[in-house]
Amino acid sequence: MQSTRSRRKVAPAAADGGDSGDKLEQLLLSSAICNGEDLGPFVRKVFASGRPETLLHHLRHFARSKESEIEEVCKSHYQDFILAVDDLRSLLSDVDSLKSSLSDSNSRLQSVGSPLLSSLDSFVEAQNVSKNVNSALQSVILCIKLTELCSRANLHLSNGSFYMALKCLDSIENEFQDKTPSSTLKRMLERKIPEIRSHIERKISKDFGDWLVDIRVVSRNLGQLAIGQASAARQREEDLRIKQRQAEEQSRLSLRGCVYALEEDDDDGGLGGDENDGYSNGNNGFFGFDLTPLYRAYHIHQTLGLEDRFKQYYFENRKLQLTSDFQVSSMTPFLESHQTFFAQIAGFFIIEDRILRTGGGLVSKMEVENLWETAVSKMCSVLEDQFSRMQTANHLLLIKDYVSLLGVTLRRYGYPVDALLNVLSKHRDKYHELLLSDCRKQIAEALAADKFEQMLMKKEYEYSMNVLSFQLQASDIVPAFPYVAPFSSTVPDCCRIVRSFIEDSVSFMSFGGQLDFYDVVKKYLDRLLGEVLDGALLKLISSSVHGVSQAMQVAANMAVLERACDFFFRHAAQLSGIPLRMVERGRKQFPLSKARDAAEDMLSGMLKRKVDGFMTLIENVNWMTDEASQGGNEYVNEVIIYLETLVSTAQQILPPQVLKRVLQDVLSHISEKIVGALFGDSVKRFNVNAIMGIDVDIRLLESFADNLSPVFSEGDTNQLKNALAESRQLVNLLLSNHPENFLNPVIREKSYNSLDYRKVVTISEKLRDSSDRLFGTFGSRGAKQNPKKKSLDALIKRLKDVS
């Protein structure tokens, strides 16, 4: 078949007739049709002009002009058309054959495919049913799992297992909520899950609130328990030190037969260890310390995604609790409430330390440190205020001890307590001033109650309590009972007061952050002994001592107190942990020396006044006697009888050294009295026989001193005899054959060093010779002057020249 030729555009032929307008319109219409343009404008134009016939005429003319053209085209393509028709007829025959074959094939296919199509339809239908059933089963299984989770969540809620309930809710949300086929069930889940979470949050918050209330009581009890354990540990250490001191003391006393074993109890208890610290993260029945509600609430809030909010809530509430714990009641004395006050704070920070170490980040170290700094500042402020008001040393000591135990307890948990200890150190002076004031009153009462009688002890425990406990014994041999002590009851009373002062002072200084505090204790002990006790004894001696027996008892007491002072300093050193050799090396003079000297001076003064009564008998001496007295003058015999009676009584009370000093003072006074009698105006003159009688008197006194050798050592006996040196040297000079030797400095220093040359001049001028003339003047007329007189005259002249 040939391809169709393209359509040609033919210009319209011009008509021979008609006017030019019609020809133009016809030409335009033909051109528009040939060009395939829209004929609408032509139609509207003719209808507008009312001449549609013209348009029809033009169209018919155009059609006639095209018929000839068509004819020419048909003629040119007729041959091709004939050939195409032949081809179509041939094709029609082939189509009929093909149609017959297709019909046969279709018949065969229909006969074969009909059963298969029927089976296929059944299969498709079954497959659709299967898919629907599987979908239904999957939906049912999903719903079953969902209901099981819901049921499990309800069970956990009813059992209070909120964490497991929340995990179930998370599983429902993540795995089932979007896949739930039931819109009703889905809406129910969307509504109930937030409600359940809110319920869990409210319930756990309520439990946490209850825990916050309960933990305050637990904190107080825990603090008291922890401080009590620290106190028990301190007491065990103190008991161990006491045993050690006893062992050292027995060793010092050379009691080698005893064996001492210091045993320390094994104590694994306490609150500070990591393994046996007395409580765990959860419940602890022994301490009643349960952190489970806290950690449970923290865990639940972590699961709810509210961790930061819970941390803030917890910290703010605990901070408010701590602030509330800082309140000191004005209705209750601080002495009664201080233990509860400090125990509450101690328990608070013990709990916070445990939470810091086991809470998984619930609180930070910085937060706990900030709370501790606030607490330390407040406690220091409270202590400063309360200490400034206290006027009783014992009250201040009780609070200091408890604060130091608080420091020991909390230091075990890593809290710095130096600021608290500094507050205690600042009030050290005030405490000791109050303590000195208390001791001053107690010592005054003890001395006022003294009856100046030797203390009688009927039982061994009395001896141990009043003598051995202060190391007042002169011998390690236990005496027979009843035992009469050389001191009065005021000595052990004062010793108890001083010992109590030492122990209180050491107790205040101990555990206060200062390791070497012996110097401080010693300073205040020196003040107690040197100011308080010495002053009270001086007052007692000056106002309340009457009679020799009382003065002798006070002097005996002072001798015993001198031994007690050694014990006081050793006791202070032992309690302070200082070696005794350091105390021995640093020991100063007796702190009660003023009272001791005053007591001995008073006793000596009383004895001197008593002796003065006997020395008045010296007026009865015949200074111009013809014969020397061989048995001593009356006054010296009376004095010796009195002194012998005195010594027999005094040596039962006074220590030998005290008795020696008193007797030495008395003998020196007697010697001065003898010289004073010769020097005084009452004796106008005397002869050698009278001096020889005085020599006998002095020898009797020296013999009295020699007879005391069982009581004193040889050196002490010589010192007693030396107390008579002035009278002895004067008598020796007056009886000497060479009195001019007094002018020799060497001989004078050796034999006459106690003599005053002025007294020698005066006394020598009173000496007369046997001619009853003044010995030492220009001599007797017509009589030969003896050499002794001549030497003595020369001596007197030389001494006068010196004067």
VENRANOR-V138253 format. One record per residue. N is the residue number from 1. RES is the residue in one letter. SS is DSSP state (h for helix, s for strand, l for the rest). OMEGA is omega in whole degrees, 0 to 359 (none if undefined). D_CENTER is the distance of its C-alpha to the mean C-alpha in Angstrom with 1 decimal. Layout:
n: (N,N)
res: (RES,RES)
ss: (SS,SS)
omega: (OMEGA,OMEGA)
d_center: (D_CENTER,D_CENTER)
This chain:
n: (1,2,3,4,5,6,7,8,9,10,11,12,13,14,15,16,17,18,19,20,21,22,23,24,25,26,27,28,29,30,31,32,33,34,35,36,37,38,39,40,41,42,43,44,45,46,47,48,49,50,51,52,53,54,55,56,57,58,59,60,61,62,63,64,65,66,67,68,69,70,71,72,73,74,75,76,77,78,79,80,81,82,83,84,85,86,87,88,89,90,91,92,93,94,95,96,97,98,99,100,101,102,103,104,105,106,107,108,109,110,111,112,113,114,115,116,117,118,119,120,121,122,123,124,125,126,127,128,129,130,131,132,133,134,135,136,137,138,139,140,141,142,143,144,145,146,147,148,149,150,151,152,153,154,155,156,157,158,159,160,161,162,163,164,165,166,167,168,169,170,171,172,173,174,175,176,177,178,179,180,181,182,183,184,185,186,187,188,189,190,191,192,193,194,195,196,197,198,199,200,201,202,203,204,205,206,207,208,209,210,211,212,213,214,215,216,217,218,219,220,221,222,223,224,225,226,227,228,229,230,231,232,233,234,235,236,237,238,239,240,241,242,243,244,245,246,247,248,249,250,251,252,253,254,255,256,257,258,259,260,261,262,263,264,265,266,267,268,269,270,271,272,273,274,275,276,277,278,279,280,281,282,283,284,285,286,287,288,289,290,291,292,293,294,295,296,297,298,299,300,301,302,303,304,305,306,307,308,309,310,311,312,313,314,315,316,317,318,319,320,321,322,323,324,325,326,327,328,329,330,331,332,333,334,335,336,337,338,339,340,341,342,343,344,345,346,347,348,349,350,351,352,353,354,355,356,357,358,359,360,361,362,363,364,365,366,367,368,369,370,371,372,373,374,375,376,377,378,379,380,381,382,383,384,385,386,387,388,389,390,391,392,393,394,395,396,397,398,399,400,401,402,403,404,405,406,407,408,409,410,411,412,413,414,415,416,417,418,419,420,421,422,423,424,425,426,427,428,429,430,431,432,433,434,435,436,437,438,439,440,441,442,443,444,445,446,447,448,449,450,451,452,453,454,455,456,457,458,459,460,461,462,463,464,465,466,467,468,469,470,471,472,473,474,475,476,477,478,479,480,481,482,483,484,485,486,487,488,489,490,491,492,493,494,495,496,497,498,499,500,501,502,503,504,505,506,507,508,509,510,511,512,513,514,515,516,517,518,519,520,521,522,523,524,525,526,527,528,529,530,531,532,533,534,535,536,537,538,539,540,541,542,543,544,545,546,547,548,549,550,551,552,553,554,555,556,557,558,559,560,561,562,563,564,565,566,567,568,569,570,571,572,573,574,575,576,577,578,579,580,581,582,583,584,585,586,587,588,589,590,591,592,593,594,595,596,597,598,599,600,601,602,603,604,605,606,607,608,609,610,611,612,613,614,615,616,617,618,619,620,621,622,623,624,625,626,627,628,629,630,631,632,633,634,635,636,637,638,639,640,641,642,643,644,645,646,647,648,649,650,651,652,653,654,655,656,657,658,659,660,661,662,663,664,665,666,667,668,669,670,671,672,673,674,675,676,677,678,679,680,681,682,683,684,685,686,687,688,689,690,691,692,693,694,695,696,697,698,699,700,701,702,703,704,705,706,707,708,709,710,711,712,713,714,715,716,717,718,719,720,721,722,723,724,725,726,727,728,729,730,731,732,733,734,735,736,737,738,739,740,741,742,743,744,745,746,747,748,749,750,751,752,753,754,755,756,757,758,759,760,761,762,763,764,765,766,767,768,769,770,771,772,773,774,775,776,777,778,779,780,781,782,783,784,785,786,787,788,789,790,791,792,793,794,795,796,797,798,799,800,801,802,803)
res: (M,Q,S,T,R,S,R,R,K,V,A,P,A,A,A,D,G,G,D,S,G,D,K,L,E,Q,L,L,L,S,S,A,I,C,N,G,E,D,L,G,P,F,V,R,K,V,F,A,S,G,R,P,E,T,L,L,H,H,L,R,H,F,A,R,S,K,E,S,E,I,E,E,V,C,K,S,H,Y,Q,D,F,I,L,A,V,D,D,L,R,S,L,L,S,D,V,D,S,L,K,S,S,L,S,D,S,N,S,R,L,Q,S,V,G,S,P,L,L,S,S,L,D,S,F,V,E,A,Q,N,V,S,K,N,V,N,S,A,L,Q,S,V,I,L,C,I,K,L,T,E,L,C,S,R,A,N,L,H,L,S,N,G,S,F,Y,M,A,L,K,C,L,D,S,I,E,N,E,F,Q,D,K,T,P,S,S,T,L,K,R,M,L,E,R,K,I,P,E,I,R,S,H,I,E,R,K,I,S,K,D,F,G,D,W,L,V,D,I,R,V,V,S,R,N,L,G,Q,L,A,I,G,Q,A,S,A,A,R,Q,R,E,E,D,L,R,I,K,Q,R,Q,A,E,E,Q,S,R,L,S,L,R,G,C,V,Y,A,L,E,E,D,D,D,D,G,G,L,G,G,D,E,N,D,G,Y,S,N,G,N,N,G,F,F,G,F,D,L,T,P,L,Y,R,A,Y,H,I,H,Q,T,L,G,L,E,D,R,F,K,Q,Y,Y,F,E,N,R,K,L,Q,L,T,S,D,F,Q,V,S,S,M,T,P,F,L,E,S,H,Q,T,F,F,A,Q,I,A,G,F,F,I,I,E,D,R,I,L,R,T,G,G,G,L,V,S,K,M,E,V,E,N,L,W,E,T,A,V,S,K,M,C,S,V,L,E,D,Q,F,S,R,M,Q,T,A,N,H,L,L,L,I,K,D,Y,V,S,L,L,G,V,T,L,R,R,Y,G,Y,P,V,D,A,L,L,N,V,L,S,K,H,R,D,K,Y,H,E,L,L,L,S,D,C,R,K,Q,I,A,E,A,L,A,A,D,K,F,E,Q,M,L,M,K,K,E,Y,E,Y,S,M,N,V,L,S,F,Q,L,Q,A,S,D,I,V,P,A,F,P,Y,V,A,P,F,S,S,T,V,P,D,C,C,R,I,V,R,S,F,I,E,D,S,V,S,F,M,S,F,G,G,Q,L,D,F,Y,D,V,V,K,K,Y,L,D,R,L,L,G,E,V,L,D,G,A,L,L,K,L,I,S,S,S,V,H,G,V,S,Q,A,M,Q,V,A,A,N,M,A,V,L,E,R,A,C,D,F,F,F,R,H,A,A,Q,L,S,G,I,P,L,R,M,V,E,R,G,R,K,Q,F,P,L,S,K,A,R,D,A,A,E,D,M,L,S,G,M,L,K,R,K,V,D,G,F,M,T,L,I,E,N,V,N,W,M,T,D,E,A,S,Q,G,G,N,E,Y,V,N,E,V,I,I,Y,L,E,T,L,V,S,T,A,Q,Q,I,L,P,P,Q,V,L,K,R,V,L,Q,D,V,L,S,H,I,S,E,K,I,V,G,A,L,F,G,D,S,V,K,R,F,N,V,N,A,I,M,G,I,D,V,D,I,R,L,L,E,S,F,A,D,N,L,S,P,V,F,S,E,G,D,T,N,Q,L,K,N,A,L,A,E,S,R,Q,L,V,N,L,L,L,S,N,H,P,E,N,F,L,N,P,V,I,R,E,K,S,Y,N,S,L,D,Y,R,K,V,V,T,I,S,E,K,L,R,D,S,S,D,R,L,F,G,T,F,G,S,R,G,A,K,Q,N,P,K,K,K,S,L,D,A,L,I,K,R,L,K,D,V,S)
ss: (l,l,l,l,l,l,l,l,l,l,l,l,l,l,l,l,l,l,l,h,h,h,h,h,h,h,h,h,h,h,h,h,h,h,l,l,l,l,l,h,h,h,h,h,h,h,h,h,h,l,l,h,h,h,h,h,h,h,h,h,h,h,h,h,h,h,h,h,h,h,h,h,h,h,h,h,h,h,h,h,h,h,h,h,h,h,h,h,h,h,h,h,h,h,h,h,h,h,h,h,h,h,h,h,h,h,h,h,h,h,h,h,h,h,h,h,h,h,h,h,h,h,h,h,h,h,h,h,h,h,h,h,h,h,h,h,h,h,h,h,h,h,h,h,h,h,h,h,h,h,h,h,h,h,h,h,h,h,h,l,l,h,h,h,h,h,h,h,h,h,h,h,h,h,h,h,l,l,l,l,l,l,h,h,h,h,h,h,h,h,h,h,h,h,h,h,h,h,h,h,h,h,h,h,h,h,h,h,h,h,h,h,h,h,h,h,h,h,h,h,h,h,h,h,h,h,h,h,h,h,h,h,h,h,h,h,h,h,h,h,h,h,h,h,h,h,h,h,h,h,h,h,l,l,l,l,l,l,l,l,l,l,l,l,l,l,l,l,l,l,l,l,l,l,l,l,l,l,l,l,l,l,l,l,l,l,l,l,l,l,l,h,h,h,h,h,h,h,h,h,h,h,h,l,l,l,h,h,h,h,h,h,h,h,h,h,h,h,h,h,h,h,h,h,h,l,l,l,l,l,l,l,l,h,h,h,h,h,h,h,h,h,h,h,h,h,h,h,h,h,h,h,h,h,h,h,h,h,l,l,l,l,l,l,h,h,h,h,h,h,h,h,h,h,h,h,h,h,h,h,h,h,h,h,h,h,h,h,h,l,l,l,h,h,h,h,h,h,h,h,h,h,h,h,h,h,h,h,h,h,h,l,l,l,l,l,l,h,h,h,h,h,h,h,h,h,l,h,h,h,h,h,h,h,h,h,h,h,h,h,h,h,h,h,h,h,h,h,l,l,l,l,l,l,l,s,s,l,l,h,h,h,h,h,h,h,l,h,h,h,l,l,l,l,l,l,l,l,l,l,l,l,s,s,l,l,l,l,h,h,h,h,h,h,h,h,h,h,h,h,h,h,h,h,h,h,h,h,h,l,l,l,l,l,l,l,l,h,h,h,h,h,h,h,h,h,h,h,h,h,h,h,h,h,h,h,h,h,h,h,h,h,h,l,l,l,l,h,h,h,h,h,h,h,h,h,h,h,h,h,h,h,h,h,h,h,h,h,h,h,h,h,h,h,h,h,l,l,l,h,h,h,h,h,h,l,l,l,l,l,l,l,h,h,h,h,h,h,h,h,h,h,h,h,h,h,h,h,h,h,h,h,h,h,h,h,h,h,h,h,l,l,l,l,l,l,l,l,l,l,l,l,l,h,h,h,h,h,h,h,h,h,h,h,h,h,h,h,h,h,l,l,l,l,l,h,h,h,h,h,h,h,h,h,h,h,h,h,h,h,h,h,h,h,h,h,h,h,h,l,l,l,l,l,l,s,s,h,h,h,h,h,h,h,h,h,h,h,h,h,h,h,h,h,h,h,h,h,h,h,l,l,l,h,h,h,h,h,h,h,h,h,l,l,h,h,h,h,h,h,h,h,h,h,l,l,l,l,h,h,h,h,h,l,h,h,h,h,h,h,h,l,l,l,l,l,h,h,h,h,h,h,h,h,h,h,s,s,l,l,l,l,l,s,l,l,l,l,l,l,l,l,l,l,l,l,h,h,h,h,h,h,h,h,h,h,h,h,h,h,h,h,l)
omega: (181,179,181,181,178,182,181,174,184,177,182,180,182,179,181,184,179,179,185,179,180,179,179,179,179,180,179,180,181,179,179,180,182,182,178,181,181,181,183,181,179,182,183,182,182,178,178,179,178,179,177,182,179,179,180,181,179,181,179,179,179,179,180,180,181,181,179,179,179,180,180,179,181,179,180,182,183,184,179,181,180,179,180,180,178,179,180,179,177,179,180,180,179,180,179,179,179,180,180,179,179,180,179,180,179,180,180,180,179,181,180,188,182,178,181,179,178,178,180,178,178,181,180,179,180,179,178,178,180,178,179,180,179,178,178,180,178,178,180,179,178,179,179,178,180,180,177,178,178,179,179,178,177,180,178,177,181,179,181,178,188,180,179,177,179,176,176,179,177,177,178,181,186,190,190,190,180,183,184,182,184,178,179,179,180,178,178,179,180,180,188,184,176,178,181,179,177,178,179,180,179,183,182,177,177,178,178,177,176,179,178,178,184,187,178,176,179,180,180,180,180,177,178,179,180,179,176,177,176,178,179,178,178,179,177,177,180,177,179,178,178,178,179,178,178,178,179,180,178,177,179,179,175,174,188,185,183,177,184,176,180,181,179,180,177,184,178,181,180,184,190,184,179,183,181,187,172,177,181,181,183,186,175,187,184,181,184,188,187,177,183,179,180,182,177,179,179,180,180,179,173,180,179,182,183,186,183,180,180,178,180,180,180,183,181,180,179,177,176,178,179,178,177,179,181,184,178,183,177,181,182,177,183,178,180,186,187,180,177,180,183,178,178,180,179,179,179,186,171,178,181,177,178,180,179,184,185,187,177,178,179,174,179,179,180,179,179,179,178,177,181,178,177,181,180,179,180,180,177,179,180,180,178,182,183,179,181,181,187,179,179,184,183,178,180,180,179,180,179,180,182,178,178,175,175,179,178,183,185,176,178,179,175,179,177,184,183,181,178,181,178,177,179,180,180,183,178,182,180,179,182,175,177,180,177,178,178,180,178,179,182,180,178,178,180,180,179,181,183,179,179,178,178,186,180,179,185,184,181,181,176,178,179,184,186,184,186,183,178,179,179,185,177,181,179,180,179,184,175,182,4,185,178,182,179,182,178,185,181,181,178,177,178,178,178,179,181,179,177,177,180,182,177,179,178,178,179,183,181,175,179,178,180,186,182,183,181,181,178,178,181,180,181,175,176,179,179,183,187,181,188,184,180,178,179,178,177,178,178,183,184,187,190,183,180,177,182,183,178,178,178,179,178,178,177,178,181,178,178,179,177,175,180,180,175,177,182,182,176,180,178,179,180,179,180,179,182,177,183,181,177,178,180,183,183,184,179,181,181,184,180,185,180,179,178,180,179,180,180,178,180,178,179,179,179,179,178,178,177,179,179,177,178,182,175,179,178,177,180,182,176,186,179,183,179,180,179,178,181,183,180,179,184,186,184,177,178,180,182,178,181,181,178,177,180,183,180,178,187,183,174,185,187,172,184,183,178,179,179,181,180,180,179,178,180,180,176,178,178,179,179,178,180,179,180,178,179,183,186,183,182,178,181,181,179,180,183,180,177,178,177,175,176,178,177,179,181,177,176,178,177,176,175,178,179,181,178,181,175,182,184,174,181,179,178,178,177,178,177,180,178,177,179,189,185,181,180,181,178,179,179,180,182,180,183,175,181,181,180,177,178,181,178,184,182,181,180,180,183,189,185,185,181,187,174,187,178,177,180,179,183,183,181,179,180,183,181,179,185,180,177,176,179,178,183,176,182,177,183,178,175,180,180,182,181,185,181,179,180,179,182,177,178,179,181,181,180,181,177,178,179,182,none)
d_center: (122.5,122.6,119.8,120.3,121.4,119.6,120.8,122.7,122.6,126.2,127.1,129.4,133.1,134.6,137.1,140.5,141.0,138.9,137.7,135.0,132.3,132.7,132.8,129.6,127.8,129.1,128.0,124.5,124.2,125.4,122.9,120.0,121.0,121.4,118.0,116.3,115.4,114.7,118.1,116.4,117.4,121.0,121.0,119.5,121.9,125.0,123.9,123.1,126.5,128.1,129.8,128.2,131.5,131.3,128.0,129.5,132.5,130.4,128.4,131.6,133.0,129.8,130.0,133.7,132.8,130.2,132.4,134.6,131.5,130.2,133.5,133.5,130.1,131.0,134.1,132.1,129.7,132.1,132.4,128.7,128.5,131.3,129.4,126.2,128.0,129.3,125.9,124.5,127.2,126.5,122.8,123.6,125.3,122.3,120.1,122.1,121.8,118.1,117.8,119.7,117.4,114.3,115.6,116.2,112.8,111.2,113.1,111.9,108.3,108.3,109.6,106.9,103.8,104.2,102.6,99.8,99.1,99.0,96.5,94.4,94.2,93.1,90.5,89.1,89.0,87.2,84.8,83.9,83.5,81.2,79.1,78.8,77.8,75.2,73.8,73.7,72.1,69.4,68.7,68.6,66.2,63.9,64.0,63.3,60.2,59.1,59.6,57.8,54.7,54.9,55.2,52.2,50.2,51.1,50.2,46.7,46.3,47.4,45.0,42.1,42.0,41.6,40.9,44.2,46.0,44.9,46.0,49.4,49.7,49.0,51.7,54.1,53.6,53.9,56.7,58.7,58.6,60.8,63.1,63.6,67.5,67.2,66.6,65.8,63.1,61.8,61.5,59.8,57.1,56.7,56.0,53.9,51.5,49.7,49.8,48.2,45.4,44.8,44.7,42.2,40.0,40.2,39.6,36.6,35.2,35.7,33.9,31.0,31.0,31.0,28.0,26.1,26.9,26.1,22.8,21.3,22.1,21.0,17.6,17.1,18.5,16.5,13.1,14.5,15.7,12.7,10.7,14.0,14.3,11.1,12.6,15.9,14.9,13.5,16.8,18.8,17.5,18.4,21.7,22.4,21.8,24.1,26.7,26.5,26.9,29.8,31.4,31.1,32.6,35.4,36.0,36.1,38.7,40.6,40.7,41.5,43.0,39.7,37.8,34.0,32.2,28.5,27.6,24.3,24.2,24.0,21.3,21.4,19.8,16.5,15.5,14.3,17.7,20.3,23.2,22.0,19.1,20.5,21.9,24.2,25.6,27.8,27.9,26.0,27.6,25.1,22.1,24.5,22.8,25.6,25.4,29.2,30.3,28.0,29.2,32.7,32.8,31.5,34.1,36.8,36.1,36.2,39.6,40.8,39.9,37.3,34.2,33.2,33.9,31.8,28.8,29.1,29.6,26.6,24.2,25.8,25.5,21.9,21.2,23.2,21.4,18.0,19.9,21.3,18.0,17.1,20.2,19.8,23.0,25.1,27.1,24.4,22.6,18.9,18.6,20.2,18.5,14.8,14.1,16.1,14.6,10.9,12.3,14.6,12.1,10.1,13.6,14.8,12.6,13.2,16.8,16.8,15.5,18.4,20.8,20.0,20.8,23.7,25.0,27.5,26.6,26.1,23.0,22.3,19.3,19.9,20.0,16.7,15.2,17.1,15.8,12.1,13.2,15.1,12.4,10.0,13.2,14.2,11.2,11.5,15.2,15.1,13.2,15.6,18.5,17.8,17.0,20.2,22.2,21.2,23.7,22.8,20.5,19.9,18.7,16.2,15.0,14.8,12.5,10.4,10.2,9.4,6.6,5.2,6.5,5.1,1.5,4.8,6.8,6.2,6.0,9.3,10.6,10.4,8.2,7.4,4.4,6.9,8.5,6.4,6.5,10.0,10.9,10.3,12.4,15.0,15.8,16.2,19.9,20.4,18.8,21.1,24.0,23.6,23.4,26.4,28.2,27.7,28.8,31.8,32.9,32.5,34.4,37.0,37.5,37.7,40.2,42.2,42.6,43.9,47.5,48.1,49.2,48.4,45.9,47.5,45.6,47.4,45.1,43.2,39.8,40.4,41.1,38.0,35.9,37.5,38.5,37.0,33.4,33.7,36.1,38.8,41.6,44.3,45.2,43.7,46.6,45.8,48.4,50.7,49.9,50.4,48.9,49.3,46.5,47.4,44.8,44.4,41.7,39.8,38.7,36.5,35.4,34.2,32.7,30.6,29.4,28.5,26.9,24.8,23.9,22.9,20.7,19.1,18.6,17.2,14.9,13.6,13.4,12.0,8.5,8.1,8.6,12.3,14.3,17.7,17.5,20.8,22.7,20.7,21.2,24.8,25.4,24.6,26.4,29.4,29.3,29.3,32.2,34.1,33.8,33.1,34.7,37.4,38.3,38.5,40.8,42.9,43.3,44.2,46.7,48.4,48.7,48.7,50.4,54.1,56.3,56.2,54.7,51.6,51.3,51.7,49.0,46.6,47.5,46.9,43.5,42.6,43.6,41.4,38.5,39.0,38.3,35.3,33.8,33.9,32.0,29.4,28.6,28.7,26.4,23.9,24.3,23.9,20.7,19.4,20.7,23.5,27.0,29.5,32.0,29.9,30.0,33.7,34.3,32.5,33.9,35.7,38.3,38.1,35.9,38.3,41.4,42.6,42.6,44.1,46.8,47.4,47.8,50.2,52.0,52.5,53.7,56.0,57.2,58.1,59.9,61.6,62.9,64.1,65.7,67.3,69.1,70.7,71.3,73.5,76.1,76.6,78.9,81.3,81.7,85.2,84.7,88.4,88.9,91.7,89.7,86.1,84.0,83.3,80.9,78.7,78.8,77.8,74.6,73.1,73.9,72.2,69.1,69.0,69.3,66.4,64.2,65.1,64.1,60.9,60.0,60.7,58.3,55.6,55.3,54.0,51.1,50.6,49.5,52.3,50.8,50.4,53.8,55.2,53.8,55.2,58.6,58.7,58.2,60.8,63.3,62.9,63.5,66.7,67.8,67.4,69.3,72.2,72.4,72.0,74.9,77.1,76.0,76.3,79.3,79.9,81.4,84.3,85.6,85.2,87.0,86.0,86.4,83.7,81.5,82.2,81.2,77.9,77.5,77.9,75.2,72.8,73.7,72.9,69.5,69.0,70.2,67.6,64.9,66.4,66.4,62.6,62.2,60.9,58.0,57.4,57.7,60.7,58.8,57.6,61.2,62.5,59.9,61.3,64.8,63.8,62.8,66.6,67.2,68.7,71.3,72.0,72.7,74.8,76.9,77.3,78.4,80.9,82.3,82.4,85.8,84.4,82.3,82.8,80.2,77.6,78.5,77.5,73.9,73.2,74.6,73.1,69.6,70.1,71.9,71.6,68.2,67.3,70.4,70.8,74.2,74.8,74.6,76.7,79.4,79.5,79.4,82.0,84.4,84.4,85.6,89.3,91.8,94.3,96.9,94.8,94.4,91.2,89.8,88.6,91.3,94.5,95.9,98.9,102.3,104.7,102.0,100.6,96.9,94.9,92.6,89.4,90.3,91.2,87.9,86.0,88.0,87.2,83.5,83.6,85.4,83.1,80.0,81.6,82.2,78.6,77.4)
